[in-house]
């Protein structure tokens, strides 16, 4: 009786440890995925910032060219 209970408890323990290992692996994978997504968001934000700076530079250049064109006429 005692040995069968010990066997049952040992099996339950092993199953619990296996589940814990699985959850830890999934957690690690999800943490890496989150890090990758945050990196992508950061890169996207930098890209948007760079595009906005370029857009502003081009607007200034366009205004300068329009002023020059008006003066030449």
Residue, then its C-alpha position, 0 to 999 in steps of 0.5 A: x500500500x505504502x509503495x503504491x502511494x509512493x509510486x503514485x506521488x512520484x509519478x504526479x511529481x514527475x508530471x508536475x516537473x515536466x509541466x513546469x519545464x514546458x511552461x518555462x520554455x514557453x515563457x522564454x520563447x514568449x519573452x524572446x518574441x516580445x523582445x523582437x516585437x519591441x525591437x521592431x516597434x523601436x525600429x519602426x518609430x525611428x523610421x517614422x521619425x527619419x521620414x518625418x525629418x526628410x519630409x520637413x527638409x523637402x518642404x523647406x526645399x520646396x518652399x525655397x524653390x517656389x520663392x526662387x521661381x517667383x523671384x525669377x519670373 
